[in-house]
Every structure is written in C-alpha cells, then in structure tokens.
Amino acid sequence: MFLELRHLRTLAVIRDCGSLVQASERLHLTQSALSHQIKTVEAHFGMPLFVRKSRPLLFTPAGQRLLQLADEMLPAVLASERDLKRLAGGQAGRLFIAIECHSCFEWLMPTMDAFRESWPEVEMDILTGMSFDPLPALARREVDLVVTADPLPDLPLHYEPLFRYQGMLAIAKGHPLARKDAIVAADLEDQTLIAYPVERERLDVFKHLLIPAGVEPQAVRTTELTVMIMQLVASRRGVSALPSWVLTEYLERDYVAARPLGEHPMWCTLFAAVREEDRTFPYLRDFLDQARETAFKTLHGIRGTAQPAVP
C-alpha cells in the first residue's frame, strides 16, 4: 500500500490553507520537502493532484478523490488516537485555563466543548488574566494553562506555539489613515489608541511598534469588550490595534476599515503556556491539538508556526 496518513493530512492542510507556502508553515515542513511529497504521490499515480499557479488553488479530480478519502479517514484516526490517550493516561485531571488574549473566546470555547466530549472527567474552568498575573499563577499551580503572546523566560514553564497572527489597525471608514498602505509608529502620535486594560508592554502595538520607535500615542483609552472597541472605532473616538482574525467579522460587514501595522508586516505568535512537568499529560496534549485544529477551522488569516516551543 503506497498511501500513508501523512499524504492525506498534507492534502487536507493544503486545501485548508489555500497555498503551499502557508501549508508548509503549518506542517512544519520546508517548501521543498512539501513539494517533494506531493510530486512523489503524483508520480506514483501518474496524474497531477492540483492545478499549478491557480488562484485560488484548484484540485484535479484525482486530488479531490484523495481529499474525500482524507475527510473519511483522518477524523476516525484522530478519534482513535484520543481514545488510546485516555486509556493510557486515565481520564481524571484538572484543566483550569487563564487567557491573556481577550479575543480568544471565538476559538477557545469550541475547543473546550469538543474537549469535554473526549475527556468528560477532566475538571475544566476558564478565567481572564485581568484581575491577576496568570503566568506566575501557572507556576504556583493555581491554573494549568495560559493562552498568552508574552512568554516569560524566567519562569519554569513550557510555551507551546499555537499559531501566528498579523497585527492590524482598526480605523473608522473614511479615516485619513485609510489612505496608507501600512501604519508606522509616527502615524499614531496624534491618535487616541483604544486597547484592552493590560500593561502596555504586553500589547503587541506597544511591544513591537511604538516602544521600539520611542513613540507615544496622543491618548490611550481602555475597555474589556471587543464589541465596545469596535463601536468606539466606528464612531471616530479612536483607533485600535487588534489581531487580523478579530477584525474579520467587522470588515465583512463593512463596519470599520483596517490597515497592516508596521512598515513590514507585524506577525506575532500566540502560545499555550503549561508547567514543564505537565506537558506530557495525555489530556493536556490532546487539548493543545484540538486548540490548533479548531483555530485553523474557525479563524481567518492565521498561519502555522515553524518556530519550536519555548522552554
């Protein structure tokens, strides 16, 4: 038998990503290794699997048949793997999750719902990181997993990369900054910046753009709710730096406009932080796998990360 599960998974990821470049990032393969794998399958069956240089990527009838097989087999294999993990590691446990990413509920809640079905006896809870410092709390065993974009290397924690996202500036329709192709730090000197209520050093726009340039916005206004941020932006009360996936719904509704942050695209990484000694727990590994799978099914504009975990 020639076909392997990795061949089917590769094709499924290429379909989901829409390009070989993004698929190679998500699969942690070089582009040459990915191309070689595809060419090997095509050579074996003597026919192409998709149309080269097509935008969007178009699969041939042969490629569509293999995708149908992937959709039939991969979910069954994944379910079996989860059952085996439960048998090997036991079902009981605790997973208290703290989030520093205020816009993560869109993909985190479906992840938790799916996880409960696979691990019904694992106690789960979720907290926001606005009333306490979640990473030190993780080290003290007060929580078990933290979703964060800001690893602290001095703590005995393991940081598992989930995905990469692009930083964008949300602006009102017709705002003068809408005429720019990209937003640089100096563009924000005369703007009111609307942000979540966390330390500015932990906000991507300050950490990666404003602080390195030595630029301070005219004013900073905070609110906990993304929908309130969007209302303030739309009514010209200020501008806001947010991940691209957060803005998808509002851009599709033509509620606000957005421009990329940084002269060069500002891509950041979201991590799941866990204690080093807990990282091999079967139910914890399964949660991380489900989190990635759900994020790529739910969110627009994210990419895989080729960077290793941060010890």
C-alpha positions as CSV (number, residue, x, y, z in Angstrom):
1,M,0.0,0.0,0.0
2,F,1.5,3.3,-1.1
3,L,-0.7,5.9,0.5
4,E,0.1,7.0,4.0
5,L,-1.8,9.1,6.5
6,R,0.8,11.9,6.1
7,H,-0.1,12.2,2.4
8,L,-3.8,12.6,3.3
9,R,-3.1,15.1,6.0
10,T,-0.8,17.1,3.7
11,L,-3.5,17.4,1.1
12,A,-6.1,18.4,3.7
13,V,-3.9,21.1,5.1
14,I,-3.1,22.5,1.6
15,R,-6.8,22.7,1.0
16,D,-7.5,24.5,4.3
17,C,-4.6,26.9,3.9
18,G,-5.2,27.6,0.2
19,S,-1.4,27.8,-0.6
20,L,1.7,25.6,-0.4
21,V,3.6,28.4,1.5
22,Q,1.1,28.5,4.4
23,A,0.7,24.7,4.3
24,S,4.4,24.2,4.7
25,E,4.4,26.5,7.8
26,R,1.5,24.7,9.4
27,L,3.0,21.3,8.7
28,H,6.5,22.4,9.9
29,L,8.0,21.3,6.5
30,T,10.2,23.2,4.2
31,Q,8.5,24.2,0.9
32,S,10.9,21.9,-1.0
33,A,10.0,18.9,1.3
34,L,6.3,19.6,0.9
35,S,6.7,19.8,-2.9
36,H,8.7,16.6,-3.0
37,Q,6.0,14.8,-1.0
38,I,3.3,15.9,-3.5
39,K,5.4,15.1,-6.5
40,T,6.0,11.6,-5.1
41,V,2.3,11.0,-4.9
42,E,1.7,12.4,-8.3
43,A,4.4,10.3,-9.8
44,H,3.0,7.1,-8.2
45,F,-0.5,7.6,-9.6
46,G,0.7,9.3,-12.9
47,M,-1.5,12.3,-12.6
48,P,-1.4,15.8,-11.0
49,L,-3.3,16.5,-7.8
50,F,-3.9,20.2,-8.3
51,V,-3.5,22.9,-10.9
52,R,-0.2,24.7,-10.6
53,K,-0.3,28.5,-10.2
54,S,-4.1,28.6,-9.8
55,R,-5.6,31.2,-7.5
56,P,-7.4,30.0,-5.5
57,L,-5.8,26.6,-5.5
58,L,-7.8,24.2,-7.6
59,F,-7.6,20.4,-7.1
60,T,-7.9,18.0,-10.0
61,P,-10.4,15.1,-9.9
62,A,-7.5,12.9,-8.6
63,G,-6.8,15.4,-5.8
64,Q,-10.5,15.7,-5.0
65,R,-10.8,12.0,-4.6
66,L,-7.9,11.9,-2.2
67,L,-9.4,14.8,-0.2
68,Q,-12.6,12.8,0.0
69,L,-10.6,9.9,1.4
70,A,-8.8,12.2,3.9
71,D,-12.2,13.5,5.1
72,E,-13.3,10.0,5.7
73,M,-10.2,8.6,7.4
74,L,-8.5,11.4,9.3
75,P,-11.3,12.1,11.8
76,A,-11.6,8.4,12.6
77,V,-7.9,8.1,13.2
78,L,-7.9,11.2,15.3
79,A,-10.8,9.9,17.4
80,S,-9.0,6.5,17.9
81,E,-5.8,8.3,19.0
82,R,-7.7,10.3,21.6
83,D,-9.3,7.1,22.9
84,L,-5.9,5.5,23.2
85,K,-4.6,8.5,25.1
86,R,-7.4,8.3,27.5
87,L,-6.7,4.6,28.1
88,A,-3.0,5.2,28.6
89,G,-3.3,8.3,30.8
90,G,-6.5,7.9,32.7
91,Q,-9.4,10.3,32.4
92,A,-9.3,12.2,35.6
93,G,-7.5,15.5,35.8
94,R,-7.9,19.3,36.1
95,L,-7.5,21.9,33.4
96,F,-8.0,25.5,34.6
97,I,-7.3,27.9,31.8
98,A,-6.4,31.6,32.0
99,I,-6.3,33.8,29.0
100,E,-4.4,37.0,28.4
101,C,-5.7,37.0,24.8
102,H,-9.0,38.9,25.2
103,S,-10.3,38.0,21.8
104,C,-9.6,34.2,22.0
105,F,-13.1,33.1,23.0
106,E,-14.2,32.6,19.4
107,W,-12.0,29.5,19.0
108,L,-11.3,28.6,22.7
109,M,-14.9,27.9,23.6
110,P,-15.5,25.4,20.7
111,T,-12.2,23.8,21.7
112,M,-13.4,23.4,25.3
113,D,-16.7,22.0,24.1
114,A,-15.0,19.3,21.9
115,F,-12.5,18.5,24.7
116,R,-15.3,17.9,27.2
117,E,-16.7,15.2,24.9
118,S,-13.4,13.4,24.7
119,W,-12.4,13.9,28.4
120,P,-15.6,14.2,30.4
121,E,-14.0,13.6,33.7
122,V,-11.4,16.3,33.4
123,E,-12.5,19.3,35.5
124,M,-12.4,22.5,33.4
125,D,-12.7,26.2,34.2
126,I,-11.7,29.4,32.5
127,L,-10.5,32.7,33.9
128,T,-9.4,36.0,32.4
129,G,-6.0,37.4,33.2
130,M,-7.2,40.9,34.0
131,S,-7.5,40.5,37.8
132,F,-4.3,38.6,38.4
133,D,-1.0,37.8,36.7
134,P,-1.6,34.4,35.1
135,L,1.9,33.2,34.3
136,P,3.2,33.3,37.9
137,A,-0.2,31.8,38.9
138,L,0.6,28.9,36.5
139,A,3.9,28.4,38.1
140,R,2.2,28.3,41.5
141,R,-0.2,25.7,40.2
142,E,-3.3,27.9,40.6
143,V,-4.1,27.4,36.9
144,D,-3.0,24.8,34.5
145,L,-2.7,26.5,31.1
146,V,-2.3,30.1,30.0
147,V,-3.0,31.5,26.5
148,T,-0.5,34.3,26.0
149,A,1.5,36.1,23.4
150,D,4.2,37.1,26.0
151,P,6.4,34.3,27.3
152,L,8.3,35.0,30.5
153,P,11.6,33.0,30.2
154,D,12.4,33.3,33.9
155,L,9.6,31.0,35.0
156,P,9.8,27.2,34.8
157,L,7.2,26.9,32.1
158,H,6.9,25.4,28.6
159,Y,5.4,27.6,25.8
160,E,3.7,25.7,23.0
161,P,3.2,27.8,19.9
162,L,-0.4,27.6,18.6
163,F,-0.4,29.9,15.5
164,R,0.8,33.2,14.1
165,Y,-1.4,36.2,13.5
166,Q,-1.0,39.6,11.8
167,G,-1.4,42.8,13.8
168,M,-3.8,45.3,12.2
169,L,-5.0,48.8,13.0
170,A,-8.8,49.2,13.0
171,I,-9.9,52.6,11.9
172,A,-13.2,54.3,11.0
173,K,-14.4,54.2,7.4
174,G,-13.0,57.3,5.7
175,H,-10.3,57.9,8.3
176,P,-7.3,59.7,6.9
177,L,-5.1,56.7,7.8
178,A,-7.1,54.6,5.4
179,R,-5.2,56.2,2.5
180,K,-2.0,54.5,3.8
181,D,-0.8,51.0,2.7
182,A,0.6,50.3,6.2
183,I,0.7,52.1,9.5
184,V,4.0,53.1,11.1
185,A,4.6,54.3,14.7
186,A,4.6,58.0,13.8
187,D,1.1,57.7,12.4
188,L,-0.2,57.1,15.9
189,E,1.3,60.2,17.6
190,D,-1.9,62.2,17.1
191,Q,-4.3,59.3,17.7
192,T,-6.3,58.0,20.6
193,L,-5.4,54.4,20.9
194,I,-8.2,52.1,22.3
195,A,-6.9,48.9,23.9
196,Y,-7.6,46.2,26.3
197,P,-6.9,47.0,30.0
198,V,-3.5,45.4,30.3
199,E,0.1,46.7,30.8
200,R,1.1,48.4,27.6
201,E,4.3,46.3,27.5
202,R,2.1,43.3,26.9
203,L,0.2,44.8,24.0
204,D,1.6,44.0,20.6
205,V,1.3,47.5,19.2
206,F,3.4,48.9,22.1
207,K,5.9,46.0,22.3
208,H,6.6,45.6,18.6
209,L,5.9,49.1,17.1
210,L,5.6,52.1,19.5
211,I,8.2,51.3,22.2
212,P,11.0,50.4,19.8
213,A,10.3,53.7,17.9
214,G,10.0,55.8,21.1
215,V,6.6,57.0,20.1
216,E,3.7,57.7,22.4
217,P,0.1,58.0,21.2
218,Q,-1.9,61.2,21.9
219,A,-4.0,59.3,24.4
220,V,-4.9,55.7,25.5
221,R,-8.4,54.5,26.3
222,T,-9.2,51.1,27.6
223,T,-12.2,48.7,27.5
224,E,-12.5,45.0,28.1
225,L,-15.0,44.2,25.3
226,T,-14.1,43.9,21.7
227,V,-17.5,45.0,20.6
228,M,-17.1,48.2,22.5
229,I,-13.7,48.8,20.9
230,M,-15.3,48.4,17.5
231,Q,-18.1,50.8,18.4
232,L,-15.6,53.4,19.6
233,V,-13.5,53.0,16.4
234,A,-16.5,53.2,14.1
235,S,-17.7,56.4,15.8
236,R,-14.3,58.0,15.4
237,R,-13.4,58.0,19.1
238,G,-10.0,56.4,18.4
239,V,-8.2,53.6,16.6
240,S,-7.3,50.1,17.8
241,A,-4.6,47.5,17.2
242,L,-6.1,44.0,17.0
243,P,-5.3,40.6,15.5
244,S,-6.5,40.2,12.0
245,W,-8.9,37.4,12.9
246,V,-10.7,39.6,15.4
247,L,-11.5,42.1,12.6
248,T,-12.8,39.6,10.0
249,E,-16.4,39.8,11.0
250,Y,-16.4,43.7,11.2
251,L,-14.6,44.1,7.9
252,E,-17.0,41.7,6.2
253,R,-19.9,43.8,7.5
254,D,-18.1,47.0,6.3
255,Y,-18.4,48.3,9.8
256,V,-14.8,49.6,10.0
257,A,-11.6,49.6,7.9
258,A,-8.2,48.2,8.7
259,R,-4.6,48.6,7.7
260,P,-1.5,46.4,8.5
261,L,0.7,47.5,11.3
262,G,4.4,48.1,10.6
263,E,6.4,49.0,7.6
264,H,7.0,45.3,7.3
265,P,4.0,43.0,8.2
266,M,3.8,42.5,12.0
267,W,3.3,38.8,12.7
268,C,3.1,37.6,16.3
269,T,2.8,34.2,17.9
270,L,0.2,33.0,20.3
271,F,1.3,30.4,22.8
272,A,-0.2,28.0,25.3
273,A,1.9,28.0,28.5
274,V,2.0,24.9,30.7
275,R,4.2,23.7,33.5
276,E,7.2,21.8,32.3
277,E,6.4,18.7,34.3
278,D,2.8,18.6,33.0
279,R,3.4,19.0,29.3
280,T,3.3,15.2,28.6
281,F,-0.1,14.6,30.2
282,P,-2.3,12.9,27.6
283,Y,-5.3,15.1,28.1
284,L,-3.2,18.2,28.0
285,R,-1.5,17.2,24.8
286,D,-5.0,16.4,23.3
287,F,-6.3,19.9,24.3
288,L,-3.4,21.6,22.5
289,D,-4.0,19.5,19.4
290,Q,-7.7,20.3,19.5
291,A,-7.0,24.0,20.1
292,R,-4.8,24.2,16.9
293,E,-7.3,22.3,14.9
294,T,-10.2,24.4,16.0
295,A,-8.3,27.7,15.5
296,F,-7.5,26.9,11.9
297,K,-11.1,25.8,11.2
298,T,-12.5,28.9,12.9
299,L,-10.2,31.9,12.3
300,H,-9.3,33.7,9.1
301,G,-5.8,35.0,8.3
302,I,-3.8,32.9,10.8
303,R,-0.7,30.9,9.9
304,G,1.1,27.9,11.3
305,T,4.3,28.5,13.2
306,A,7.6,26.8,12.3
307,Q,9.3,28.0,15.5
308,P,9.9,25.5,18.2
309,A,8.3,25.5,21.6
310,V,10.0,27.9,24.1
311,P,11.4,26.0,27.1
